[in-house]
Amino acid sequence: MIRTEIEELVRLGSFPRSEDVQPVLIERQQKLLGTILPPVSAEEAKELATLFGADDYFGLAWTVLHLIESGPQWPLTECLAKGSNEWIIKLSKRSKD
């Protein structure tokens, strides 16, 4: 089961570049992320992995990364096989440490 706040974050879409930020959007994303208590389930981690954009998005990408890593089933190969996004690469490298 995926928590409502994670479903809402995913509906808002992946993070834009920091220079393209919309204050209302990032405020909502930050508020939602602040309500998610770790650990996250495997299903939630997969959903959260879709949020990564091109940069750290004012630190929110790090928050998502830490939430993903909090899951008891981490690392999930499905999340790590999703391409060349720098955040997926970071997750992959960190899972091998």
C-alpha positions as semicolon CSV with decimal commas, in nm:
position;residue;x (nm);y (nm);z (nm)
1;M;0,000;0,000;0,000
2;I;0,128;0,343;-0,093
3;R;0,067;0,633;0,141
4;T;-0,150;0,918;0,022
5;E;0,126;1,177;0,054
6;I;0,354;0,973;-0,174
7;E;0,076;0,929;-0,428
8;E;0,021;1,305;-0,426
9;L;0,394;1,376;-0,470
10;V;0,404;1,145;-0,772
11;R;0,096;1,314;-0,920
12;L;0,281;1,646;-0,898
13;G;0,547;1,499;-1,127
14;S;0,922;1,465;-1,124
15;F;1,125;1,752;-0,985
16;P;1,199;2,031;-1,233
17;R;1,540;2,195;-1,253
18;S;1,602;2,431;-0,964
19;E;1,608;2,733;-1,193
20;D;1,258;2,641;-1,315
21;V;1,109;2,621;-0,968
22;Q;0,756;2,737;-0,903
23;P;0,731;2,852;-0,539
24;V;0,383;2,708;-0,484
25;L;0,489;2,369;-0,625
26;I;0,810;2,332;-0,425
27;E;0,632;2,445;-0,111
28;R;0,372;2,169;-0,158
29;Q;0,638;1,909;-0,239
30;Q;0,843;2,007;0,066
31;K;0,538;1,989;0,290
32;L;0,444;1,645;0,159
33;L;0,799;1,512;0,196
34;G;0,806;1,639;0,553
35;T;0,509;1,420;0,642
36;I;0,661;1,094;0,518
37;L;0,804;0,896;0,806
38;P;1,061;0,629;0,725
39;P;1,082;0,346;0,653
40;V;0,913;0,334;0,315
41;S;0,782;0,016;0,157
42;A;0,927;-0,129;-0,162
43;E;0,628;0,002;-0,357
44;E;0,675;0,348;-0,210
45;A;1,048;0,345;-0,289
46;K;0,972;0,264;-0,653
47;E;0,729;0,554;-0,673
48;L;0,967;0,796;-0,501
49;A;1,244;0,702;-0,747
50;T;1,036;0,855;-1,025
51;L;1,064;1,201;-0,868
52;F;1,432;1,265;-0,939
53;G;1,508;1,546;-1,179
54;A;1,826;1,701;-1,315
55;D;1,964;1,848;-0,992
56;D;1,925;1,842;-0,614
57;Y;1,616;2,066;-0,631
58;F;1,711;2,267;-0,323
59;G;1,790;1,952;-0,126
60;L;1,460;1,775;-0,186
61;A;1,631;1,511;-0,402
62;W;1,850;1,420;-0,103
63;T;1,539;1,385;0,113
64;V;1,389;1,148;-0,143
65;L;1,715;0,952;-0,168
66;H;1,726;0,902;0,210
67;L;1,361;0,797;0,219
68;I;1,423;0,540;-0,055
69;E;1,723;0,402;0,133
70;S;1,518;0,370;0,452
71;G;1,316;0,078;0,320
72;P;1,391;-0,259;0,477
73;Q;1,400;-0,419;0,131
74;W;1,651;-0,172;-0,007
75;P;1,830;-0,198;-0,251
76;L;1,562;-0,268;-0,512
77;T;1,705;-0,360;-0,849
78;E;1,393;-0,221;-1,023
79;C;1,479;0,126;-0,894
80;L;1,844;0,105;-0,988
81;A;1,779;-0,011;-1,343
82;K;1,589;0,304;-1,441
83;G;1,856;0,471;-1,646
84;S;2,128;0,726;-1,616
85;N;1,975;0,990;-1,389
86;E;2,247;1,114;-1,153
87;W;2,031;1,033;-0,850
88;I;1,971;0,674;-0,957
89;I;2,347;0,643;-1,012
90;K;2,407;0,780;-0,659
91;L;2,161;0,526;-0,517
92;S;2,332;0,247;-0,706
93;K;2,679;0,346;-0,585
94;R;2,560;0,389;-0,227
95;S;2,392;0,047;-0,231
96;K;2,728;-0,112;-0,307
97;D;2,912;0,056;-0,019
